[in-house]
Amino acid sequence: MRLKIRHETAYRYETPAASVTQTLRMTPRNFEGQHVIRWRLDVDRDCRLRSSQDAFGNVTHVFVVDGPVDELTVLVEGEVETQDVAGVVRSAVERFPPALYLRETDLTGPDRDIAAFAEQVREETGGEPLAVLHGLLEGIHREIAFDPKPSESDVTAAETFRRKRGLCQDLTHVFLVAARHLGTPARYVSGYIHDVDPETAHEAGHAWAEAHVPGLGWVAFDPCHKLCPTDAYVRVAVGLDYYGAAPFRVAAHGGLGESFTVKVEVEDVAAARGFSRN
């Protein structure tokens, strides 16, 4: 599938900021099943984008805009060619051994209820690693409803499991805690999805998990849609949780009343042109 992506974030400040610093993780990389045809980032203010890589190998860009800043827009757009590899991730940049992704974070700390859920799934599925992970995928999708309403970015997996509802990142955090409790390394993934289902369509980016399976390596699981990601997905960044793979982190100095709007469009280029994919 050839996917065309346009991601625009517009910021407003009631009291202009003296300066705004942003770190962006919004640039996908090539690996087996994903090839970036073209990609660009644009800021509507005079600044310099400094490109680098973070500890996980994610492509990052940092810029500083001097004030006064009352409005600021960041635009990301490009095209990516994808193939369905049944969720198996090969030839991606790997900076750490899988065991690092057993590490807990503030958002993915241990929880007794999630642990009990994970152990029950392991018992019901017979304990085979891949079967257990698919069991977690189905169980989380069944137990926790996708709620498209915006929520705080610091909701923990334990809170989501108790509320029984959440955004894609919240369901992903629950999957991470459950998998790690069973000794399976698991990590957070941010990216995009071409989603035609109005009940699960995302106004912003998407999130899912990857777990390390013996004999297979890293395999992706999306508890929001109860499937292993297909060619409808574009993988951008990975981390231990949302904070490690967040598309952007903003630090404004001197500004008050910050608000922002996000608009994401993911289009199947062939479908848009009226071509069949068969």
Backbone torsions as a table, in degrees:
resi	resn	phi	psi	omega
1	MET	NA	138.4	175.1
2	ARG	-104.7	113.7	-174.5
3	LEU	-107.2	132.1	176.0
4	LYS	-105.1	125.7	-173.3
5	ILE	-121.1	136.7	174.4
6	ARG	-136.1	119.8	-174.8
7	HIS	-128.5	110.7	-177.4
8	GLU	-118.0	130.2	176.8
9	THR	-123.3	121.2	-178.2
10	ALA	-113.9	125.9	-178.6
11	TYR	-106.7	145.8	175.8
12	ARG	-132.3	143.6	177.7
13	TYR	-128.8	121.4	178.2
14	GLU	-62.8	-42.7	171.5
15	THR	-109.4	118.7	-174.6
16	PRO	-53.7	141.0	178.4
17	ALA	-83.2	147.1	177.2
18	ALA	-69.4	-33.6	175.6
19	SER	-163.5	157.9	178.5
20	VAL	-132.5	129.1	175.8
21	THR	-116.3	132.1	178.9
22	GLN	-129.7	142.6	169.9
23	THR	-114.9	123.3	-176.9
24	LEU	-110.4	133.0	167.8
25	ARG	-119.4	77.8	-171.3
26	MET	-133.9	20.5	-178.4
27	THR	-119.9	112.9	-179.7
28	PRO	-71.8	159.8	177.8
29	ARG	-117.4	161.1	176.0
30	ASN	-78.9	142.0	167.6
31	PHE	-160.8	178.3	-176.8
32	GLU	-60.0	120.4	-178.4
33	GLY	96.3	-2.4	178.9
34	GLN	-146.3	124.1	178.8
35	HIS	-132.1	123.8	-179.6
36	VAL	-83.7	116.0	-179.1
37	ILE	-81.0	-48.6	176.3
38	ARG	-154.2	151.0	-178.3
39	TRP	-160.3	138.3	176.8
40	ARG	-148.3	151.0	174.5
41	LEU	-118.8	140.6	-178.6
42	ASP	-140.8	135.7	176.0
43	VAL	-118.2	134.0	-174.0
44	ASP	-83.7	21.3	175.1
45	ARG	-128.9	160.1	-179.6
46	ASP	-71.7	111.6	179.4
47	CYS	-162.7	172.5	179.2
48	ARG	-117.7	126.8	176.8
49	LEU	-87.3	119.6	179.5
50	ARG	-102.6	119.4	-176.2
51	SER	-95.5	141.3	176.1
52	SER	-159.5	-167.5	175.3
53	GLN	-130.2	142.9	178.0
54	ASP	-87.8	-174.6	-175.5
55	ALA	-60.8	-28.4	-177.8
56	PHE	-88.3	-2.3	-178.1
57	GLY	90.1	6.8	176.2
58	ASN	-71.4	140.5	173.8
59	VAL	-73.4	126.7	-179.9
60	THR	-123.3	152.4	172.8
61	HIS	-131.8	135.6	179.1
62	VAL	-122.9	137.1	174.3
63	PHE	-142.9	155.7	177.1
64	VAL	-126.3	128.1	176.9
65	VAL	-112.0	122.4	177.5
66	ASP	-81.1	144.0	-175.2
67	GLY	-87.2	-171.9	2.0
68	PRO	-70.4	138.6	-178.3
69	VAL	-116.8	111.1	175.1
70	ASP	-104.8	-23.3	177.4
71	GLU	-142.1	148.7	-179.9
72	LEU	-157.3	133.1	179.3
73	THR	-126.9	131.1	176.3
74	VAL	-113.7	125.7	-178.7
75	LEU	-119.9	129.5	175.3
76	VAL	-124.0	131.4	178.1
77	GLU	-153.3	154.2	179.2
78	GLY	174.1	-172.7	178.4
79	GLU	-132.7	140.1	-178.1
80	VAL	-133.5	132.6	174.9
81	GLU	-93.1	127.1	-176.8
82	THR	-125.9	155.8	175.0
83	GLN	-131.6	151.0	178.0
84	ASP	-82.3	111.9	179.6
85	VAL	-114.2	25.1	176.9
86	ALA	57.6	29.9	175.5
87	GLY	84.1	-6.7	-178.0
88	VAL	-78.8	128.9	-175.9
89	VAL	-103.4	114.3	179.1
90	ARG	-127.1	148.2	175.8
91	SER	67.1	19.4	174.1
92	ALA	-82.9	159.4	177.5
93	VAL	-67.3	125.6	179.3
94	GLU	-125.4	113.2	-178.5
95	ARG	-95.9	-19.5	-174.0
96	PHE	-131.4	155.1	172.8
97	PRO	-68.8	155.5	-177.6
98	PRO	-54.0	-33.3	-175.5
99	ALA	-59.2	-23.7	178.1
100	LEU	-59.5	-31.6	-174.1
101	TYR	-83.8	16.3	166.5
102	LEU	-92.0	-6.8	-174.5
103	ARG	-68.9	138.7	177.7
104	GLU	-83.3	156.0	174.0
105	THR	-134.0	175.9	178.8
106	ASP	-60.6	-34.0	-178.4
107	LEU	-85.5	-18.2	-175.0
108	THR	-126.2	42.0	178.6
109	GLY	-74.1	163.3	-179.5
110	PRO	-59.8	147.0	177.9
111	ASP	-144.2	131.7	-176.3
112	ARG	-62.1	-42.6	-177.8
113	ASP	-67.6	-42.0	177.9
114	ILE	-66.3	-37.6	178.0
115	ALA	-61.7	-43.6	179.2
116	ALA	-64.3	-40.6	177.0
117	PHE	-60.4	-46.4	-178.4
118	ALA	-63.5	-42.3	-179.8
119	GLU	-66.4	-35.0	176.9
120	GLN	-66.0	-42.6	178.1
121	VAL	-62.3	-42.7	179.1
122	ARG	-60.0	-41.7	179.7
123	GLU	-66.3	-42.7	-177.3
124	GLU	-69.6	-29.0	-176.7
125	THR	-95.8	-3.1	176.8
126	GLY	88.9	-3.2	173.0
127	GLY	90.0	-6.7	177.4
128	GLU	-66.8	127.8	-169.2
129	PRO	-50.7	-49.5	-177.2
130	LEU	-68.3	-38.1	177.9
131	ALA	-64.4	-38.7	178.9
132	VAL	-63.1	-44.0	-178.3
133	LEU	-64.9	-39.6	175.6
134	HIS	-66.4	-33.6	175.5
135	GLY	-64.8	-41.3	175.8
136	LEU	-62.5	-42.9	179.8
137	LEU	-56.8	-50.3	-177.6
138	GLU	-69.1	-39.7	-178.6
139	GLY	-65.7	-42.9	179.2
140	ILE	-66.4	-41.7	178.5
141	HIS	-62.0	-36.3	-179.6
142	ARG	-74.5	-40.5	-172.4
143	GLU	-83.9	-27.2	-173.7
144	ILE	-120.7	121.4	-178.4
145	ALA	-81.5	138.9	173.4
146	PHE	-71.8	126.1	-179.6
147	ASP	-121.0	109.8	-175.4
148	PRO	-73.1	-6.5	-179.8
149	LYS	-67.8	134.9	178.9
150	PRO	-57.9	144.1	177.0
151	SER	-137.1	178.4	178.9
152	GLU	-66.6	149.9	179.2
153	SER	-80.8	-7.2	-176.7
154	ASP	-107.1	26.3	176.0
155	VAL	-73.1	127.2	-178.9
156	THR	-80.9	162.9	176.9
157	ALA	-61.2	-39.3	-180.0
158	ALA	-61.3	-41.6	178.8
159	GLU	-65.0	-41.9	179.0
160	THR	-62.2	-42.1	-178.6
161	PHE	-65.0	-34.2	177.9
162	ARG	-74.6	-39.5	-178.6
163	ARG	-71.7	-26.9	-178.1
164	LYS	65.0	28.7	175.2
165	ARG	-158.9	157.8	178.5
166	GLY	170.9	173.9	175.7
167	LEU	-81.4	176.2	-178.4
168	CYS	-58.6	-38.6	179.5
169	GLN	-67.0	-30.7	179.7
170	ASP	-69.9	-45.0	177.3
171	LEU	-63.2	-36.6	178.2
172	THR	-63.7	-40.7	178.4
173	HIS	-62.0	-39.3	177.6
174	VAL	-63.1	-42.5	177.9
175	PHE	-59.9	-42.8	-179.7
176	LEU	-61.0	-45.9	-178.5
177	VAL	-63.6	-44.0	-178.8
178	ALA	-63.8	-46.9	-178.8
179	ALA	-64.5	-45.1	-179.1
180	ARG	-64.9	-35.7	177.7
181	HIS	-59.4	-33.8	-179.9
182	LEU	-87.1	6.2	177.4
183	GLY	86.5	13.1	179.9
184	THR	-100.3	119.5	175.7
185	PRO	-58.6	134.7	-178.8
186	ALA	-146.0	145.5	-177.3
187	ARG	-137.3	161.5	-177.7
188	TYR	-90.2	140.7	178.4
189	VAL	-127.7	133.2	172.8
190	SER	-111.9	148.9	179.7
191	GLY	178.1	-147.3	-177.0
192	TYR	-133.8	158.6	177.3
193	ILE	-141.5	140.2	171.6
194	HIS	-89.6	98.1	-171.4
195	ASP	-114.9	117.6	-178.2
196	VAL	-99.9	-0.2	179.1
197	ASP	-84.7	116.0	-177.2
198	PRO	-63.2	-21.2	-178.4
199	GLU	-79.3	-21.7	-178.5
200	THR	-123.2	6.1	-179.8
201	ALA	-60.5	141.6	-174.7
202	HIS	-108.5	132.2	176.6
203	GLU	-81.7	-16.9	177.7
204	ALA	-122.1	-160.2	178.6
205	GLY	-70.5	178.6	-177.9
206	HIS	-118.5	166.7	178.6
207	ALA	-144.1	146.5	176.1
208	TRP	-153.9	-174.3	-175.9
209	ALA	-119.8	159.6	168.1
210	GLU	-128.3	136.7	179.2
211	ALA	-124.4	146.7	-177.0
212	HIS	-92.3	117.3	-175.4
213	VAL	-108.3	127.1	177.6
214	PRO	-55.2	130.2	179.3
215	GLY	87.1	-18.3	-179.9
216	LEU	-114.4	-32.8	-173.2
217	GLY	91.1	-147.6	-177.2
218	TRP	-78.6	130.6	178.9
219	VAL	-128.8	135.3	-176.2
220	ALA	-89.8	143.0	178.7
221	PHE	-137.3	129.2	179.1
222	ASP	-113.3	97.5	-179.0
223	PRO	-67.8	-21.1	178.3
224	CYS	-66.1	-38.4	-178.4
225	HIS	-108.8	-0.6	178.9
226	LYS	56.5	51.6	176.9
227	LEU	-157.2	164.7	170.0
228	CYS	-84.7	130.7	-176.0
229	PRO	-50.1	143.4	-176.4
230	THR	-113.5	-160.6	177.5
231	ASP	-74.6	1.0	175.4
232	ALA	-84.6	-1.6	-176.0
233	TYR	-108.8	145.6	171.8
234	VAL	-122.8	117.0	-177.8
235	ARG	-86.6	128.4	-176.2
236	VAL	-114.7	-54.3	-173.6
237	ALA	-144.9	156.0	177.8
238	VAL	-128.9	159.6	178.1
239	GLY	-171.4	-177.9	178.1
240	LEU	-74.2	-25.8	177.6
241	ASP	-162.1	-168.1	-177.8
242	TYR	-55.5	-43.3	-176.9
243	TYR	-61.3	-34.4	-178.1
244	GLY	-76.2	-16.9	-177.9
245	ALA	-128.3	13.6	-177.6
246	ALA	-58.6	136.7	-179.3
247	PRO	-57.8	-35.2	178.8
248	PHE	-149.7	148.3	172.3
249	ARG	-127.6	130.9	-172.3
250	VAL	-119.6	136.8	172.5
251	ALA	-130.2	112.0	179.5
252	ALA	-108.1	137.1	-179.3
253	HIS	-111.4	119.2	174.8
254	GLY	88.0	-5.9	-178.6
255	GLY	-94.0	149.8	177.6
256	LEU	-126.9	155.3	176.1
257	GLY	67.5	44.8	179.2
258	GLU	-72.7	137.2	172.0
259	SER	-143.0	159.2	178.7
260	PHE	-152.0	155.2	175.3
261	THR	-124.5	144.3	-178.7
262	VAL	-123.5	134.8	175.6
263	LYS	-132.5	120.0	-179.5
264	VAL	-120.8	131.3	175.8
265	GLU	-124.1	125.9	176.2
266	VAL	-123.8	117.6	-171.8
267	GLU	-122.5	135.9	172.1
268	ASP	-80.0	110.4	-173.0
269	VAL	-61.5	-42.7	-178.7
270	ALA	-63.7	-43.4	179.6
271	ALA	-64.7	-38.7	-179.9
272	ALA	-64.0	-29.5	-178.9
273	ARG	-91.4	-0.5	178.2
274	GLY	82.6	17.6	179.1
275	PHE	-93.0	147.6	175.2
276	SER	-85.2	144.7	178.4
277	ARG	-87.6	-3.7	-178.6
278	ASN	-85.4	NA	NA
